[in-house]
Amino acid sequence: MPSYDFEVDLESMGKAAQGLNDTVRLFKEKDVDDLVPSESDVGHEAVWSALDEFQDRWEEGVNNLCHDVEEMAGRLARIAMNYFETDKSGYAALSALTSTIASVKVL
């Protein structure tokens, strides 16, 4: 017989969403410009031109990744909240049913 047990670790889901948000914040605090040498550090125009082009593409990729991770964090947080609300509603409904059954037994 199959098992229909199902469990969601809401605390872990919340921590995962928060961890994703924290990571995105760290990426936003540092710019790719902070990680790449300056034009004067490179010292050669052709090398700087290639590096500058790469830096632009790298920046775009990091920005796209941050946007996607923000979306993931938001969705994960909403999923956790939906599970929480469903669990809360289910508990209230079962509690009301238990009260009704208990009052019927007394009669």
N, C-alpha and C positions, 0 to 999 in steps of 0.2 A: 504494500500500500504506500503510495507516495506521501511525502511529508509536505504539509502546507505551511510550515513554520516560516516566518519571515521576520527579520529584525533589521532595523536601521540604527546605526550608531550616530545619533544626532550631534553629540558632542564632537566626534571626529569630523563630521561633515562641516560643522561650524569652524573648527580649527583649520581645516583644509581651505575653506573660503578665506579665512583671515590670513593664512599663510600666503595664499596667492596675492591678496591685496598688498600685503607687506612687501612681497617681492617686486611687484609692479612699482610701488613707491620708491624702493631702492633704485630701480632702473631709471625712474623719472628724476631722481635727485642728481644723478650723474649723467652727463651728456657724453656722447661718443667723442666729441671734441676734447674732452678731458683725458681720453685714453689714447689719442693719436698724437704723434709728434707734430709740432708746428712747422710751418714752411721754412722758418730760419733754422730749425733743428735738422731738417732733411738736407738743405744746402744745394739741391739740384732741381731745376725747374721741371724737368721731365718726370723725375721721381715724385715730386710734389704733386704734379698734375694727376698722375696715376693714383697716388695716395688720397688725394682730395676726392676723386671720383669714387674710389672704394669707400671712403668715409661717408659720402652721401648715400650710397646704397646700403651701407651698414646701418646708418641712422634710420633710413626708411624701414629696413627689416626689423630693427629693434622696436620702432614705434608700432609697426603692425603686430608684432608679437605681444607687446604690452596691451594693445587694444584687445586682442583675442583673449589674453589671460584675464583681463578685467571682465570681459563678457563671461568667461568660465566661472570666475569667482561670484559674479552676480547670480548666475543661474544656479550654482551650487548652493548659495545662501537661500535662494527662493525655494529650491527643492527641500532643503532642511526645514524651512519655515512651513512649507505645505505639509510635510510629514508631521511636524509638531502640532499644527492645527488639527490635522486629521486624528492624531492620537488623542488630543484633548477632547475633541468632539465625540470620538468613540468611547472614551472613558465616561463622559457625561451621560451619553445614551445608555451605556451598560449600567451605570450607577442608578439612573432613573428606573431602568427595568428591574434591577435588583430590589429597589425600594418597593416597586409595584408588586413583585412576586412575594416579598416579605409581608406586605400588608394583606395580600390575598390569603396567605397561610394562616394569618391570625384570625381571620373571619371563620 
